[in-house]
Amino acid sequence: MSETLEYPFETLPAEGATLEVAPGVHWIRMPLPFALNHINLWLIEDGAGVAIVDTGFGLDATRDAWQRILAEVGKPVTRIIVTHFHPDHLGLAQWLSELTGADITMTHGEYLSGHAVWHQLGGYGTAPMVAQFRRNGLDEERCEALAQRGNAYERGVPSLPTRYHRVMDGERLRIGGRDWEVIVGYGHSPEHMSLHCADAGILISGDMLLPRISTNVSVFAVTPEDDPLGRFLDSIRKFKRLPVTTLVLPSHGSPFRNIGLRVDQLIEHHDARCAELLAACEVPRCAGELLTTLFPRPLDTHQVMFAMGEAIAHLNHLERKREVCRSVDSDGIVRFVKSQ
């Protein structure tokens, strides 16, 4: 196995245009209003039409780009596939469905999670998130900034579907005369869907495998002692069964090959993060105190949300492995200390 990732495409798709990455599979790159400034979306030729995989954040620029692309393609949309509920993926699904008449396909967990976050239900809202971060030692200034930010999800997902086609792990979608296997992964989101086409040698990985950055793995307030990192690592290990020649189409960054190497790199990365946290927990420490251990750079409010979720996820994973113990002191703060 090569010791480097292979990037077969030297150029990026122009804004509002497509770039063919394999026969019948086209790459689209759309803007995001964050430090991570883009998302990759995909068009798959499907007989006389095209299938869309992921839809982009709810921005006017993205709507305009979709209208230009669909006019240029000049074919009907047969289906809209959403890998997971995050706003850069689900954001314009309902709008595109209304525009094209195509139905939306996603997993049950992602559909319900999108509704829970959008409507701030069942422990998925801003207030429970801020309360969780406060219990884990985030300073009051940052907690207040997150509270004032409000429901950012609703801004990225202006409207939600009220019906969808449900798919489950191991099912096959027939697109363009080829079978695409649904591979459900966990940790980044509840039931993230990747799509593997063995005939084409392609994996649409969504956010489960990214070439240059690590996927965010966070603990939700509704499941404060959960171990999403453990499930994420178990999920990506399963990708190692795919051929080394598989072309991975990620949601961020450029398409790449050498899937097994990337899985190993990500496992090593998270092992190193856990080791740093374990070394810092010789005395009881909370996630808020450990943010600078994992993220020494300055963080904006949006990044603090992900950073806190990730810090808690790594500490929970260490607890699940019995390498640290959890305690709640008289001040109500959750702390972790290295096991004796």
C-alpha positions in Angstrom: 0.0 0.0 0.0 1.3 3.5 -0.9 2.3 5.7 2.0 0.5 8.7 0.5 -3.0 9.6 -0.6 -3.4 10.0 -4.4 -5.3 13.0 -5.6 -6.2 12.4 -9.3 -7.8 15.8 -10.0 -5.5 18.9 -10.2 -8.4 21.3 -10.8 -11.6 22.1 -8.9 -15.0 22.5 -10.4 -15.7 26.1 -11.4 -18.5 27.8 -9.3 -21.9 26.9 -10.8 -20.4 24.2 -13.0 -19.7 20.4 -12.8 -16.6 18.3 -13.3 -16.8 14.7 -14.4 -14.8 12.5 -12.0 -15.9 9.1 -13.4 -18.2 8.0 -16.2 -21.6 9.4 -15.3 -20.5 10.9 -11.9 -20.1 14.7 -11.7 -18.5 16.9 -8.9 -20.1 20.2 -7.8 -18.5 22.5 -5.3 -20.7 25.0 -3.4 -19.9 27.8 -0.9 -20.3 27.6 2.9 -20.4 30.6 5.3 -17.8 29.2 7.7 -14.0 28.8 7.9 -14.6 25.5 6.1 -15.7 27.3 3.0 -17.0 24.7 0.7 -19.0 21.4 0.3 -18.8 18.9 -2.4 -22.1 17.7 -4.0 -22.5 15.0 -6.6 -24.6 14.4 -9.7 -25.0 10.8 -10.9 -26.4 10.2 -14.4 -29.5 8.1 -14.0 -31.0 7.0 -17.3 -32.7 9.9 -18.9 -32.2 12.0 -15.7 -29.8 12.7 -12.9 -29.7 11.9 -9.2 -28.4 14.5 -6.7 -26.3 13.5 -3.7 -26.4 16.2 -1.0 -27.8 19.7 -1.5 -25.8 22.5 0.1 -26.4 25.2 2.7 -29.4 27.4 2.5 -27.8 30.3 0.7 -29.1 32.4 -2.2 -25.8 31.8 -4.0 -26.3 28.1 -3.7 -29.8 28.3 -5.0 -28.7 30.3 -8.0 -25.9 27.9 -8.7 -28.3 24.9 -8.6 -30.6 26.6 -11.0 -27.7 27.3 -13.5 -26.5 23.7 -13.2 -29.8 22.1 -13.6 -30.6 24.3 -16.6 -27.2 23.4 -18.1 -27.8 19.6 -17.5 -31.2 19.8 -19.1 -32.4 16.5 -17.6 -35.0 15.8 -14.9 -33.9 15.0 -11.4 -34.8 11.4 -10.5 -34.0 11.5 -6.8 -32.4 13.6 -4.1 -30.1 11.6 -1.8 -29.1 13.2 1.6 -26.1 11.6 3.4 -27.0 13.1 6.8 -29.0 15.9 8.5 -26.3 18.6 8.8 -27.3 21.8 7.1 -24.7 21.8 4.4 -26.1 18.4 3.3 -29.8 18.6 4.0 -30.1 22.4 3.7 -31.7 22.8 0.2 -33.2 19.3 -0.1 -36.8 20.4 0.3 -36.3 23.4 -1.9 -34.8 21.2 -4.6 -37.6 18.7 -4.2 -40.2 21.4 -4.7 -38.2 22.8 -7.7 -37.7 19.5 -9.5 -40.5 17.2 -8.2 -37.9 14.6 -7.1 -38.3 12.7 -3.9 -35.8 12.7 -1.0 -34.0 9.6 0.1 -32.2 9.4 3.5 -32.0 7.3 6.6 -34.5 7.3 9.4 -32.1 8.6 12.1 -31.0 11.6 9.9 -34.6 12.5 9.0 -35.8 12.6 12.6 -32.7 14.3 13.9 -33.1 17.1 11.3 -36.6 17.7 12.6 -35.6 17.5 16.2 -32.8 20.1 15.8 -34.8 22.4 13.5 -37.8 22.4 16.0 -35.5 22.4 19.1 -37.2 19.3 20.4 -36.3 16.5 22.8 -33.0 17.9 24.1 -31.6 18.8 20.7 -32.0 22.6 21.1 -29.7 25.5 21.8 -30.6 25.7 25.5 -29.8 22.1 26.3 -26.5 22.4 24.3 -25.4 25.5 26.3 -26.4 23.8 29.6 -24.3 20.8 28.6 -21.3 22.9 27.8 -21.7 24.9 31.0 -21.7 21.6 33.0 -18.5 20.6 31.2 -16.8 23.8 32.3 -17.1 26.2 29.3 -16.7 29.8 30.5 -19.8 32.0 30.8 -18.7 34.4 28.1 -18.6 31.6 25.5 -21.8 30.0 26.8 -23.6 33.4 26.4 -22.2 33.8 22.8 -23.6 30.4 21.9 -27.0 31.2 23.5 -27.2 34.5 21.6 -26.4 32.8 18.4 -29.6 30.9 18.7 -30.8 28.2 16.3 -28.2 28.5 13.5 -29.5 25.2 12.1 -32.7 26.7 11.0 -30.8 29.3 9.0 -28.9 26.7 7.1 -32.0 24.5 6.5 -34.8 26.9 5.6 -37.4 24.2 5.1 -37.6 20.5 5.9 -39.2 17.5 4.1 -42.3 16.0 5.6 -41.9 12.7 3.6 -39.0 10.7 2.4 -37.8 7.3 1.1 -36.1 5.5 4.0 -33.0 3.4 3.3 -31.0 1.2 5.7 -27.6 -0.2 5.9 -26.8 -2.8 3.2 -29.6 -1.8 0.9 -28.8 -1.1 -2.8 -30.0 1.9 -4.8 -30.1 1.4 -8.5 -28.8 4.5 -10.2 -27.7 4.7 -13.8 -27.9 1.0 -14.3 -25.5 0.3 -11.4 -26.0 -0.8 -7.8 -24.9 1.6 -5.1 -24.6 0.0 -1.6 -25.8 2.0 1.4 -23.1 1.9 4.1 -24.4 3.4 7.3 -21.8 4.9 9.7 -22.1 6.3 13.2 -20.4 8.9 15.3 -20.5 12.0 13.1 -24.3 11.9 12.9 -26.9 9.3 13.9 -27.2 7.2 10.7 -24.8 8.7 8.1 -25.2 7.2 4.6 -22.2 6.6 2.4 -22.7 5.1 -1.1 -20.4 2.5 -2.6 -20.6 1.4 -6.3 -18.3 -1.6 -6.7 -18.8 -1.6 -10.5 -17.6 2.0 -10.8 -15.0 1.7 -8.0 -16.4 4.7 -6.2 -17.3 5.5 -2.6 -19.3 8.7 -1.9 -18.1 9.0 1.6 -20.0 12.1 2.8 -18.3 13.3 6.0 -17.2 9.9 7.2 -13.9 10.0 5.4 -12.3 13.4 4.6 -8.8 13.6 3.1 -7.2 16.5 4.9 -9.2 17.3 8.0 -10.7 15.0 10.7 -14.5 14.6 10.8 -16.1 16.3 13.8 -17.4 13.8 16.3 -19.4 15.4 19.1 -21.6 14.4 22.1 -25.2 15.7 22.0 -26.8 17.1 25.1 -29.5 14.5 24.8 -27.0 11.7 25.3 -24.3 13.3 27.6 -22.4 10.1 28.4 -22.5 8.7 24.9 -19.4 7.3 23.0 -19.7 8.6 19.4 -16.0 8.4 18.9 -16.0 4.7 19.5 -18.7 4.2 17.0 -17.0 6.5 14.5 -13.8 4.5 14.7 -15.6 1.2 14.4 -17.5 2.6 11.3 -14.5 3.8 9.4 -12.6 0.6 10.0 -15.2 -1.2 7.9 -14.2 0.9 4.9 -10.9 -1.0 4.8 -12.7 -3.9 3.1 -13.0 -1.7 0.0 -10.3 -2.0 -2.7 -7.3 0.4 -2.4 -8.1 1.7 -5.9 -11.5 3.0 -4.7 -12.0 6.6 -5.7 -13.3 8.3 -2.5 -15.6 11.3 -3.1 -15.6 13.3 0.2 -17.9 16.1 1.2 -14.9 18.4 1.8 -11.5 18.4 0.1 -10.6 16.7 -3.2 -11.4 13.2 -4.3 -8.6 10.7 -3.4 -7.5 7.1 -3.5 -5.8 4.9 -0.9 -8.8 4.5 1.5 -7.0 2.1 3.9 -4.2 4.6 4.6 -6.7 7.4 5.3 -8.6 5.2 7.8 -5.3 4.4 9.5 -4.4 8.1 9.6 -7.7 9.0 11.2 -7.4 6.3 13.8 -3.9 7.4 14.7 -5.1 11.0 14.9 -7.8 10.2 17.4 -5.4 7.9 19.4 -3.0 10.9 19.7 -5.8 13.2 20.8 -6.8 10.8 23.5 -3.2 10.4 24.6 -2.9 14.2 25.0 -6.1 14.4 27.0 -5.0 11.5 29.2 -1.7 13.1 30.0 -3.6 16.3 30.9 -5.9 14.4 33.3 -3.3 13.6 36.0 -5.5 15.9 38.1 -9.3 16.3 37.5 -10.0 18.4 34.4 -13.1 19.4 32.6 -13.7 19.7 28.8 -13.7 23.5 29.0 -10.3 23.5 30.5 -9.0 21.1 27.9 -10.1 23.0 24.8 -6.7 24.5 24.4 -5.1 21.0 24.7 -7.0 19.9 21.6 -7.4 23.2 19.8 -4.5 25.6 20.7 -5.6 28.1 18.0 -8.3 30.9 18.5 -11.8 29.6 18.0 -14.9 31.6 16.9 -18.3 30.8 18.4 -19.2 28.3 15.6 -15.9 26.5 16.1 -16.3 26.5 19.9 -19.6 24.5 19.5 -17.7 21.8 17.5 -14.7 21.9 19.8 -16.6 21.4 23.0 -18.6 18.5 21.5 -15.4 16.9 20.3 -13.6 17.4 23.6 -16.4 15.7 25.5 -16.5 12.9 22.9 -12.8 12.1 23.5 -13.2 12.2 27.3 -16.2 10.0 27.2 -14.3 7.6 24.9 -11.5 7.4 27.5 -14.0 6.8 30.2 -15.6 4.0 28.1 -12.1 2.4 27.8 -11.7 2.9 31.7 -8.7 5.1 31.3 -10.3 8.0 33.1 -13.0 8.3 35.8 -15.8 10.9 35.7 -16.9 12.9 38.7 -19.2 15.8 39.4 -18.0 18.2 42.1 -20.0 20.5 44.4 -19.9 23.2 41.7 -21.8 20.9 39.3 -18.9 20.7 36.8 -18.1 17.3 35.2 -14.5 16.4 35.5 -12.3 13.5 34.4 -9.1 12.2 36.1 -6.7 9.5 35.0 -7.7 6.1 36.4 -5.4 4.6 39.0 
